[in-house]
Amino acid sequence: MTVSLPLVLVLGVIAWAAVKFLGVRIWVVVVIALFGFYLSQTFLAPAIDSGTRTGVGVINDTSR
């Protein structure tokens, strides 16, 4: 069974749960999100993209 969810939705749920249950402050969530957008424009972006795709491939077991 394959479930397709947008990454923004998944990250939003994780952020909401962190604020609600772990006591993380909203400004920390905003700073982390902005830092992610900043990283996407640097030379590290291809490495992050490759690592993310590899991780998703491992989770989904697409090596078959």
PDB file of N, CA, C, O and CB in Angstrom:
ATOM      1  N   MET A   1       0.841  -1.175   0.000  1.00  0.00           N
ATOM      2  CA  MET A   1       0.000   0.000   0.000  1.00  0.00           C
ATOM      3  C   MET A   1       0.886   1.238   0.000  1.00  0.00           C
ATOM      4  O   MET A   1       1.803   1.352   0.813  1.00  0.00           O
ATOM      5  CB  MET A   1      -0.957  -0.002   1.214  1.00  0.00           C
ATOM      6  N   THR A   2       0.615   2.152  -0.901  1.00  0.00           N
ATOM      7  CA  THR A   2       1.378   3.390  -1.002  1.00  0.00           C
ATOM      8  C   THR A   2       0.491   4.559  -0.606  1.00  0.00           C
ATOM      9  O   THR A   2      -0.617   4.718  -1.119  1.00  0.00           O
ATOM     10  CB  THR A   2       1.936   3.584  -2.432  1.00  0.00           C
ATOM     11  N   VAL A   3       0.990   5.366   0.305  1.00  0.00           N
ATOM     12  CA  VAL A   3       0.281   6.566   0.733  1.00  0.00           C
ATOM     13  C   VAL A   3       1.102   7.759   0.285  1.00  0.00           C
ATOM     14  O   VAL A   3       2.306   7.822   0.536  1.00  0.00           O
ATOM     15  CB  VAL A   3       0.045   6.583   2.285  1.00  0.00           C
ATOM     16  N   SER A   4       0.461   8.696  -0.369  1.00  0.00           N
ATOM     17  CA  SER A   4       1.163   9.868  -0.863  1.00  0.00           C
ATOM     18  C   SER A   4       0.694  11.099  -0.097  1.00  0.00           C
ATOM     19  O   SER A   4      -0.454  11.523  -0.222  1.00  0.00           O
ATOM     20  CB  SER A   4       0.937  10.046  -2.382  1.00  0.00           C
ATOM     21  N   LEU A   5       1.599  11.665   0.697  1.00  0.00           N
ATOM     22  CA  LEU A   5       1.300  12.882   1.452  1.00  0.00           C
ATOM     23  C   LEU A   5       2.311  13.951   1.095  1.00  0.00           C
ATOM     24  O   LEU A   5       3.490  13.653   0.901  1.00  0.00           O
ATOM     25  CB  LEU A   5       1.307  12.612   2.976  1.00  0.00           C
ATOM     26  N   PRO A   6       1.866  15.192   1.006  1.00  0.00           N
ATOM     27  CA  PRO A   6       2.828  16.263   0.769  1.00  0.00           C
ATOM     28  C   PRO A   6       3.754  16.416   1.978  1.00  0.00           C
ATOM     29  O   PRO A   6       3.321  16.295   3.124  1.00  0.00           O
ATOM     30  CB  PRO A   6       2.099  17.594   0.471  1.00  0.00           C
ATOM     31  N   LEU A   7       5.017  16.681   1.708  1.00  0.00           N
ATOM     32  CA  LEU A   7       5.998  16.834   2.773  1.00  0.00           C
ATOM     33  C   LEU A   7       5.629  17.980   3.711  1.00  0.00           C
ATOM     34  O   LEU A   7       5.874  17.899   4.915  1.00  0.00           O
ATOM     35  CB  LEU A   7       7.381  17.067   2.182  1.00  0.00           C
ATOM     36  N   VAL A   8       5.046  19.039   3.172  1.00  0.00           N
ATOM     37  CA  VAL A   8       4.658  20.181   4.000  1.00  0.00           C
ATOM     38  C   VAL A   8       3.626  19.750   5.035  1.00  0.00           C
ATOM     39  O   VAL A   8       3.675  20.209   6.176  1.00  0.00           O
ATOM     40  CB  VAL A   8       4.098  21.325   3.127  1.00  0.00           C
ATOM     41  N   LEU A   9       2.704  18.888   4.663  1.00  0.00           N
ATOM     42  CA  LEU A   9       1.694  18.406   5.605  1.00  0.00           C
ATOM     43  C   LEU A   9       2.331  17.582   6.715  1.00  0.00           C
ATOM     44  O   LEU A   9       1.999  17.745   7.889  1.00  0.00           O
ATOM     45  CB  LEU A   9       0.634  17.575   4.875  1.00  0.00           C
ATOM     46  N   VAL A  10       3.234  16.710   6.344  1.00  0.00           N
ATOM     47  CA  VAL A  10       3.910  15.870   7.336  1.00  0.00           C
ATOM     48  C   VAL A  10       4.724  16.729   8.296  1.00  0.00           C
ATOM     49  O   VAL A  10       4.655  16.536   9.510  1.00  0.00           O
ATOM     50  CB  VAL A  10       4.819  14.835   6.644  1.00  0.00           C
ATOM     51  N   LEU A  11       5.492  17.673   7.765  1.00  0.00           N
ATOM     52  CA  LEU A  11       6.286  18.555   8.621  1.00  0.00           C
ATOM     53  C   LEU A  11       5.409  19.448   9.486  1.00  0.00           C
ATOM     54  O   LEU A  11       5.765  19.757  10.623  1.00  0.00           O
ATOM     55  CB  LEU A  11       7.212  19.412   7.774  1.00  0.00           C
ATOM     56  N   GLY A  12       4.272  19.860   8.957  1.00  0.00           N
ATOM     57  CA  GLY A  12       3.332  20.660   9.748  1.00  0.00           C
ATOM     58  C   GLY A  12       2.784  19.890  10.928  1.00  0.00           C
ATOM     59  O   GLY A  12       2.666  20.435  12.026  1.00  0.00           O
ATOM     60  N   VAL A  13       2.449  18.636  10.717  1.00  0.00           N
ATOM     61  CA  VAL A  13       1.947  17.790  11.808  1.00  0.00           C
ATOM     62  C   VAL A  13       3.035  17.563  12.860  1.00  0.00           C
ATOM     63  O   VAL A  13       2.762  17.591  14.060  1.00  0.00           O
ATOM     64  CB  VAL A  13       1.449  16.432  11.257  1.00  0.00           C
ATOM     65  N   ILE A  14       4.257  17.340  12.403  1.00  0.00           N
ATOM     66  CA  ILE A  14       5.366  17.155  13.342  1.00  0.00           C
ATOM     67  C   ILE A  14       5.602  18.432  14.141  1.00  0.00           C
ATOM     68  O   ILE A  14       5.821  18.373  15.351  1.00  0.00           O
ATOM     69  CB  ILE A  14       6.653  16.745  12.594  1.00  0.00           C
ATOM     70  N   ALA A  15       5.561  19.581  13.479  1.00  0.00           N
ATOM     71  CA  ALA A  15       5.756  20.853  14.176  1.00  0.00           C
ATOM     72  C   ALA A  15       4.631  21.094  15.177  1.00  0.00           C
ATOM     73  O   ALA A  15       4.882  21.526  16.302  1.00  0.00           O
ATOM     74  CB  ALA A  15       5.832  22.017  13.169  1.00  0.00           C
ATOM     75  N   TRP A  16       3.398  20.818  14.777  1.00  0.00           N
ATOM     76  CA  TRP A  16       2.264  20.990  15.694  1.00  0.00           C
ATOM     77  C   TRP A  16       2.412  20.086  16.917  1.00  0.00           C
ATOM     78  O   TRP A  16       2.180  20.520  18.045  1.00  0.00           O
ATOM     79  CB  TRP A  16       0.935  20.688  14.971  1.00  0.00           C
ATOM     80  N   ALA A  17       2.798  18.834  16.694  1.00  0.00           N
ATOM     81  CA  ALA A  17       2.975  17.906  17.810  1.00  0.00           C
ATOM     82  C   ALA A  17       4.108  18.353  18.728  1.00  0.00           C
ATOM     83  O   ALA A  17       4.007  18.219  19.947  1.00  0.00           O
ATOM     84  CB  ALA A  17       3.250  16.496  17.289  1.00  0.00           C
ATOM     85  N   ALA A  18       5.181  18.880  18.154  1.00  0.00           N
ATOM     86  CA  ALA A  18       6.295  19.356  18.978  1.00  0.00           C
ATOM     87  C   ALA A  18       5.873  20.537  19.838  1.00  0.00           C
ATOM     88  O   ALA A  18       6.261  20.626  21.003  1.00  0.00           O
ATOM     89  CB  ALA A  18       7.485  19.748  18.096  1.00  0.00           C
ATOM     90  N   VAL A  19       5.088  21.439  19.279  1.00  0.00           N
ATOM     91  CA  VAL A  19       4.610  22.594  20.052  1.00  0.00           C
ATOM     92  C   VAL A  19       3.614  22.138  21.110  1.00  0.00           C
ATOM     93  O   VAL A  19       3.667  22.591  22.253  1.00  0.00           O
ATOM     94  CB  VAL A  19       3.960  23.651  19.122  1.00  0.00           C
ATOM     95  N   LYS A  20       2.722  21.259  20.738  1.00  0.00           N
ATOM     96  CA  LYS A  20       1.639  20.838  21.641  1.00  0.00           C
ATOM     97  C   LYS A  20       2.144  19.932  22.771  1.00  0.00           C
ATOM     98  O   LYS A  20       1.803  20.145  23.935  1.00  0.00           O
ATOM     99  CB  LYS A  20       0.552  20.109  20.847  1.00  0.00           C
ATOM    100  N   PHE A  21       2.947  18.933  22.435  1.00  0.00           N
ATOM    101  CA  PHE A  21       3.288  17.911  23.421  1.00  0.00           C
ATOM    102  C   PHE A  21       4.688  18.050  24.021  1.00  0.00           C
ATOM    103  O   PHE A  21       4.913  17.611  25.149  1.00  0.00           O
ATOM    104  CB  PHE A  21       3.164  16.572  22.794  1.00  0.00           C
ATOM    105  N   LEU A  22       5.612  18.639  23.306  1.00  0.00           N
ATOM    106  CA  LEU A  22       6.980  18.743  23.804  1.00  0.00           C
ATOM    107  C   LEU A  22       7.302  20.122  24.373  1.00  0.00           C
ATOM    108  O   LEU A  22       8.361  20.314  24.969  1.00  0.00           O
ATOM    109  CB  LEU A  22       7.948  18.416  22.700  1.00  0.00           C
ATOM    110  N   GLY A  23       6.408  21.068  24.194  1.00  0.00           N
ATOM    111  CA  GLY A  23       6.631  22.400  24.735  1.00  0.00           C
ATOM    112  C   GLY A  23       7.614  23.238  23.938  1.00  0.00           C
ATOM    113  O   GLY A  23       8.166  24.208  24.459  1.00  0.00           O
ATOM    114  N   VAL A  24       7.840  22.875  22.678  1.00  0.00           N
ATOM    115  CA  VAL A  24       8.722  23.670  21.823  1.00  0.00           C
ATOM    116  C   VAL A  24       8.013  24.983  21.515  1.00  0.00           C
ATOM    117  O   VAL A  24       6.819  25.004  21.216  1.00  0.00           O
ATOM    118  CB  VAL A  24       9.095  22.899  20.501  1.00  0.00           C
ATOM    119  N   ARG A  25       8.752  26.056  21.591  1.00  0.00           N
ATOM    120  CA  ARG A  25       8.148  27.366  21.336  1.00  0.00           C
ATOM    121  C   ARG A  25       7.978  27.580  19.837  1.00  0.00           C
ATOM    122  O   ARG A  25       8.750  27.056  19.035  1.00  0.00           O
ATOM    123  CB  ARG A  25       9.011  28.496  21.947  1.00  0.00           C
ATOM    124  N   ILE A  26       6.976  28.343  19.472  1.00  0.00           N
ATOM    125  CA  ILE A  26       6.656  28.563  18.064  1.00  0.00           C
ATOM    126  C   ILE A  26       7.808  29.268  17.351  1.00  0.00           C
ATOM    127  O   ILE A  26       8.071  28.972  16.186  1.00  0.00           O
ATOM    128  CB  ILE A  26       5.364  29.386  17.929  1.00  0.00           C
ATOM    129  N   TRP A  27       8.499  30.189  18.017  1.00  0.00           N
ATOM    130  CA  TRP A  27       9.595  30.900  17.362  1.00  0.00           C
ATOM    131  C   TRP A  27      10.720  29.937  16.980  1.00  0.00           C
ATOM    132  O   TRP A  27      11.411  30.161  15.986  1.00  0.00           O
ATOM    133  CB  TRP A  27      10.136  32.009  18.278  1.00  0.00           C
ATOM    134  N   VAL A  28      10.909  28.868  17.756  1.00  0.00           N
ATOM    135  CA  VAL A  28      11.932  27.880  17.416  1.00  0.00           C
ATOM    136  C   VAL A  28      11.539  27.150  16.129  1.00  0.00           C
ATOM    137  O   VAL A  28      12.386  26.907  15.269  1.00  0.00           O
ATOM    138  CB  VAL A  28      12.129  26.868  18.580  1.00  0.00           C
ATOM    139  N   VAL A  29      10.277  26.808  15.998  1.00  0.00           N
ATOM    140  CA  VAL A  29       9.790  26.143  14.784  1.00  0.00           C
ATOM    141  C   VAL A  29       9.984  27.055  13.575  1.00  0.00           C
ATOM    142  O   VAL A  29      10.402  26.597  12.511  1.00  0.00           O
ATOM    143  CB  VAL A  29       8.295  25.751  14.933  1.00  0.00           C
ATOM    144  N   VAL A  30       9.683  28.343  13.736  1.00  0.00           N
ATOM    145  CA  VAL A  30       9.835  29.304  12.637  1.00  0.00           C
ATOM    146  C   VAL A  30      11.306  29.449  12.251  1.00  0.00           C
ATOM    147  O   VAL A  30      11.629  29.479  11.063  1.00  0.00           O
ATOM    148  CB  VAL A  30       9.249  30.679  13.033  1.00  0.00           C
ATOM    149  N   VAL A  31      12.196  29.540  13.230  1.00  0.00           N
ATOM    150  CA  VAL A  31      13.627  29.669  12.942  1.00  0.00           C
ATOM    151  C   VAL A  31      14.141  28.434  12.210  1.00  0.00           C
ATOM    152  O   VAL A  31      14.910  28.563  11.257  1.00  0.00           O
ATOM    153  CB  VAL A  31      14.425  29.886  14.244  1.00  0.00           C
ATOM    154  N   ILE A  32      13.734  27.246  12.635  1.00  0.00           N
ATOM    155  CA  ILE A  32      14.168  26.016  11.964  1.00  0.00           C
ATOM    156  C   ILE A  32      13.664  25.984  10.523  1.00  0.00           C
ATOM    157  O   ILE A  32      14.404  25.599   9.617  1.00  0.00           O
ATOM    158  CB  ILE A  32      13.667  24.774  12.731  1.00  0.00           C
ATOM    159  N   ALA A  33      12.407  26.385  10.303  1.00  0.00           N
ATOM    160  CA  ALA A  33      11.866  26.410   8.942  1.00  0.00           C
ATOM    161  C   ALA A  33      12.622  27.404   8.067  1.00  0.00           C
ATOM    162  O   ALA A  33      12.953  27.095   6.923  1.00  0.00           O
ATOM    163  CB  ALA A  33      10.374  26.761   8.966  1.00  0.00           C
ATOM    164  N   LEU A  34      12.894  28.590   8.594  1.00  0.00           N
ATOM    165  CA  LEU A  34      13.634  29.587   7.821  1.00  0.00           C
ATOM    166  C   LEU A  34      15.057  29.132   7.533  1.00  0.00           C
ATOM    167  O   LEU A  34      15.582  29.392   6.451  1.00  0.00           O
ATOM    168  CB  LEU A  34      13.657  30.916   8.561  1.00  0.00           C
ATOM    169  N   PHE A  35      15.685  28.456   8.486  1.00  0.00           N
ATOM    170  CA  PHE A  35      17.025  27.926   8.270  1.00  0.00           C
ATOM    171  C   PHE A  35      17.013  26.867   7.166  1.00  0.00           C
ATOM    172  O   PHE A  35      17.957  26.782   6.380  1.00  0.00           O
ATOM    173  CB  PHE A  35      17.586  27.334   9.576  1.00  0.00           C
ATOM    174  N   GLY A  36      15.958  26.065   7.102  1.00  0.00           N
ATOM    175  CA  GLY A  36      15.820  25.078   6.027  1.00  0.00           C
ATOM    176  C   GLY A  36      15.723  25.738   4.667  1.00  0.00           C
ATOM    177  O   GLY A  36      16.334  25.269   3.706  1.00  0.00           O
ATOM    178  N   PHE A  37      14.955  26.831   4.569  1.00  0.00           N
ATOM    179  CA  PHE A  37      14.880  27.563   3.308  1.00  0.00           C
ATOM    180  C   PHE A  37      16.224  28.174   2.945  1.00  0.00           C
ATOM    181  O   PHE A  37      16.593  28.216   1.772  1.00  0.00           O
ATOM    182  CB  PHE A  37      13.817  28.650   3.388  1.00  0.00           C
ATOM    183  N   TYR A  38      16.953  28.646   3.945  1.00  0.00           N
ATOM    184  CA  TYR A  38      18.283  29.199   3.695  1.00  0.00           C
ATOM    185  C   TYR A  38      19.230  28.115   3.172  1.00  0.00           C
ATOM    186  O   TYR A  38      19.977  28.350   2.222  1.00  0.00           O
ATOM    187  CB  TYR A  38      18.852  29.831   4.982  1.00  0.00           C
ATOM    188  N   LEU A  39      19.201  26.932   3.786  1.00  0.00           N
ATOM    189  CA  LEU A  39      20.070  25.844   3.349  1.00  0.00           C
ATOM    190  C   LEU A  39      19.769  25.385   1.928  1.00  0.00           C
ATOM    191  O   LEU A  39      20.661  24.921   1.218  1.00  0.00           O
ATOM    192  CB  LEU A  39      19.943  24.678   4.293  1.00  0.00           C
ATOM    193  N   SER A  40      18.511  25.516   1.516  1.00  0.00           N
ATOM    194  CA  SER A  40      18.149  25.054   0.179  1.00  0.00           C
ATOM    195  C   SER A  40      18.789  25.891  -0.919  1.00  0.00           C
ATOM    196  O   SER A  40      18.815  25.473  -2.077  1.00  0.00           O
ATOM    197  CB  SER A  40      16.650  25.070   0.019  1.00  0.00           C
ATOM    198  N   GLN A  41      19.304  27.062  -0.575  1.00  0.00           N
ATOM    199  CA  GLN A  41      19.932  27.939  -1.558  1.00  0.00           C
ATOM    200  C   GLN A  41      21.457  27.901  -1.484  1.00  0.00           C
ATOM    201  O   GLN A  41      22.117  28.727  -2.116  1.00  0.00           O
ATOM    202  CB  GLN A  41      19.447  29.358  -1.364  1.00  0.00           C
ATOM    203  N   THR A  42      22.028  26.970  -0.734  1.00  0.00           N
ATOM    204  CA  THR A  42      23.475  26.900  -0.582  1.00  0.00           C
ATOM    205  C   THR A  42      24.036  25.706  -1.353  1.00  0.00           C
ATOM    206  O   THR A  42      23.295  24.970  -2.005  1.00  0.00           O
ATOM    207  CB  THR A  42      23.857  26.805   0.904  1.00  0.00           C
ATOM    208  N   PHE A  43      25.338  25.527  -1.271  1.00  0.00           N
ATOM    209  CA  PHE A  43      26.003  24.410  -1.927  1.00  0.00           C
ATOM    210  C   PHE A  43      25.661  23.077  -1.268  1.00  0.00           C
ATOM    211  O   PHE A  43      25.959  22.024  -1.831  1.00  0.00           O
ATOM    212  CB  PHE A  43      27.504  24.620  -1.916  1.00  0.00           C
ATOM    213  N   LEU A  44      25.040  23.101  -0.087  1.00  0.00           N
ATOM    214  CA  LEU A  44      24.661  21.868   0.605  1.00  0.00           C
ATOM    215  C   LEU A  44      23.358  21.261   0.070  1.00  0.00           C
ATOM    216  O   LEU A  44      23.031  20.115   0.383  1.00  0.00           O
ATOM    217  CB  LEU A  44      24.520  22.140   2.089  1.00  0.00           C
ATOM    218  N   ALA A  45      22.623  22.023  -0.728  1.00  0.00           N
ATOM    219  CA  ALA A  45      21.324  21.558  -1.217  1.00  0.00           C
ATOM    220  C   ALA A  45      21.401  20.225  -1.968  1.00  0.00           C
ATOM    221  O   ALA A  45      20.570  19.357  -1.704  1.00  0.00           O
ATOM    222  CB  ALA A  45      20.720  22.606  -2.119  1.00  0.00           C
ATOM    223  N   PRO A  46      22.349  20.012  -2.889  1.00  0.00           N
ATOM    224  CA  PRO A  46      22.400  18.706  -3.573  1.00  0.00           C
ATOM    225  C   PRO A  46      22.656  17.542  -2.617  1.00  0.00           C
ATOM    226  O   PRO A  46      22.101  16.458  -2.796  1.00  0.00           O
ATOM    227  CB  PRO A  46      23.480  18.725  -4.639  1.00  0.00           C
ATOM    228  N   ALA A  47      23.492  17.761  -1.606  1.00  0.00           N
ATOM    229  CA  ALA A  47      23.761  16.689  -0.638  1.00  0.00           C
ATOM    230  C   ALA A  47      22.520  16.388   0.193  1.00  0.00           C
ATOM    231  O   ALA A  47      22.225  15.228   0.478  1.00  0.00           O
ATOM    232  CB  ALA A  47      24.935  17.072   0.285  1.00  0.00           C
ATOM    233  N   ILE A  48      21.798  17.428   0.579  1.00  0.00           N
ATOM    234  CA  ILE A  48      20.566  17.239   1.358  1.00  0.00           C
ATOM    235  C   ILE A  48      19.527  16.506   0.504  1.00  0.00           C
ATOM    236  O   ILE A  48      18.854  15.594   0.984  1.00  0.00           O
ATOM    237  CB  ILE A  48      20.002  18.611   1.851  1.00  0.00           C
ATOM    238  N   ASP A  49      19.403  16.910  -0.757  1.00  0.00           N
ATOM    239  CA  ASP A  49      18.445  16.267  -1.663  1.00  0.00           C
ATOM    240  C   ASP A  49      18.794  14.797  -1.869  1.00  0.00           C
ATOM    241  O   ASP A  49      17.918  13.934  -1.821  1.00  0.00           O
ATOM    242  CB  ASP A  49      18.411  16.996  -3.018  1.00  0.00           C
ATOM    243  N   SER A  50      20.058  14.520  -2.096  1.00  0.00           N
ATOM    244  CA  SER A  50      20.491  13.137  -2.304  1.00  0.00           C
ATOM    245  C   SER A  50      20.250  12.291  -1.054  1.00  0.00           C
ATOM    246  O   SER A  50      19.765  11.163  -1.147  1.00  0.00           O
ATOM    247  CB  SER A  50      21.976  13.094  -2.690  1.00  0.00           C
ATOM    248  N   GLY A  51      20.584  12.831   0.098  1.00  0.00           N
ATOM    249  CA  GLY A  51      20.370  12.104   1.354  1.00  0.00           C
ATOM    250  C   GLY A  51      18.901  11.841   1.621  1.00  0.00           C
ATOM    251  O   GLY A  51      18.529  10.768   2.096  1.00  0.00           O
ATOM    252  N   THR A  52      18.061  12.836   1.309  1.00  0.00           N
ATOM    253  CA  THR A  52      16.621  12.668   1.506  1.00  0.00           C
ATOM    254  C   THR A  52      16.069  11.594   0.573  1.00  0.00           C
ATOM    255  O   THR A  52      15.285  10.741   0.992  1.00  0.00           O
ATOM    256  CB  THR A  52      15.888  14.000   1.274  1.00  0.00           C
ATOM    257  N   ARG A  53      16.478  11.639  -0.684  1.00  0.00           N
ATOM    258  CA  ARG A  53      15.992  10.634  -1.647  1.00  0.00           C
ATOM    259  C   ARG A  53      16.468   9.230  -1.270  1.00  0.00           C
ATOM    260  O   ARG A  53      15.719   8.263  -1.403  1.00  0.00           O
ATOM    261  CB  ARG A  53      16.467  10.982  -3.074  1.00  0.00           C
ATOM    262  N   THR A  54      17.707   9.120  -0.804  1.00  0.00           N
ATOM    263  CA  THR A  54      18.228   7.823  -0.378  1.00  0.00           C
ATOM    264  C   THR A  54      17.451   7.307   0.833  1.00  0.00           C
ATOM    265  O   THR A  54      17.102   6.129   0.898  1.00  0.00           O
ATOM    266  CB  THR A  54      19.731   7.925  -0.048  1.00  0.00           C
ATOM    267  N   GLY A  55      17.188   8.190   1.782  1.00  0.00           N
ATOM    268  CA  GLY A  55      16.425   7.800   2.970  1.00  0.00           C
ATOM    269  C   GLY A  55      15.016   7.348   2.626  1.00  0.00           C
ATOM    270  O   GLY A  55      14.525   6.361   3.172  1.00  0.00           O
ATOM    271  N   VAL A  56      14.369   8.067   1.724  1.00  0.00           N
ATOM    272  CA  VAL A  56      13.019   7.675   1.295  1.00  0.00           C
ATOM    273  C   VAL A  56      13.083   6.338   0.568  1.00  0.00           C
ATOM    274  O   VAL A  56      12.207   5.493   0.750  1.00  0.00           O
ATOM    275  CB  VAL A  56      12.387   8.763   0.379  1.00  0.00           C
ATOM    276  N   GLY A  57      14.110   6.140  -0.253  1.00  0.00           N
ATOM    277  CA  GLY A  57      14.263   4.862  -0.948  1.00  0.00           C
ATOM    278  C   GLY A  57      14.464   3.701   0.014  1.00  0.00           C
ATOM    279  O   GLY A  57      13.953   2.605  -0.215  1.00  0.00           O
ATOM    280  N   VAL A  58      15.214   3.939   1.101  1.00  0.00           N
ATOM    281  CA  VAL A  58      15.418   2.895   2.104  1.00  0.00           C
ATOM    282  C   VAL A  58      14.119   2.585   2.837  1.00  0.00           C
ATOM    283  O   VAL A  58      13.791   1.422   3.071  1.00  0.00           O
ATOM    284  CB  VAL A  58      16.501   3.315   3.105  1.00  0.00           C
ATOM    285  N   ILE A  59      13.388   3.627   3.194  1.00  0.00           N
ATOM    286  CA  ILE A  59      12.114   3.422   3.902  1.00  0.00           C
ATOM    287  C   ILE A  59      11.106   2.703   3.017  1.00  0.00           C
ATOM    288  O   ILE A  59      10.408   1.795   3.468  1.00  0.00           O
ATOM    289  CB  ILE A  59      11.532   4.768   4.370  1.00  0.00           C
ATOM    290  N   ASN A  60      11.034   3.113   1.754  1.00  0.00           N
ATOM    291  CA  ASN A  60      10.065   2.509   0.830  1.00  0.00           C
ATOM    292  C   ASN A  60      10.556   1.197   0.237  1.00  0.00           C
ATOM    293  O   ASN A  60       9.800   0.495  -0.434  1.00  0.00           O
ATOM    294  CB  ASN A  60       9.746   3.474  -0.288  1.00  0.00           C
ATOM    295  N   ASP A  61      11.818   0.864   0.480  1.00  0.00           N
ATOM    296  CA  ASP A  61      12.421  -0.375  -0.028  1.00  0.00           C
ATOM    297  C   ASP A  61      12.276  -0.468  -1.543  1.00  0.00           C
ATOM    298  O   ASP A  61      11.746  -1.448  -2.067  1.00  0.00           O
ATOM    299  CB  ASP A  61      11.775  -1.604   0.641  1.00  0.00           C
ATOM    300  N   THR A  62      12.753   0.562  -2.239  1.00  0.00           N
ATOM    301  CA  THR A  62      12.660   0.605  -3.707  1.00  0.00           C
ATOM    302  C   THR A  62      13.860  -0.062  -4.372  1.00  0.00           C
ATOM    303  O   THR A  62      14.024   0.047  -5.587  1.00  0.00           O
ATOM    304  CB  THR A  62      12.546   2.053  -4.188  1.00  0.00           C
ATOM    305  N   SER A  63      14.692  -0.741  -3.611  1.00  0.00           N
ATOM    306  CA  SER A  63      15.864  -1.381  -4.201  1.00  0.00           C
ATOM    307  C   SER A  63      15.527  -2.703  -4.874  1.00  0.00           C
ATOM    308  O   SER A  63      16.409  -3.324  -5.467  1.00  0.00           O
ATOM    309  CB  SER A  63      16.914  -1.606  -3.144  1.00  0.00           C
ATOM    310  N   ARG A  64      14.307  -3.140  -4.804  1.00  0.00           N
ATOM    311  CA  ARG A  64      13.918  -4.409  -5.412  1.00  0.00           C
ATOM    312  C   ARG A  64      13.868  -4.325  -6.902  1.00  0.00           C
ATOM    313  O   ARG A  64      13.556  -5.313  -7.567  1.00  0.00           O
ATOM    314  CB  ARG A  64      12.592  -4.855  -4.895  1.00  0.00           C
TER     315      ARG A  64
END
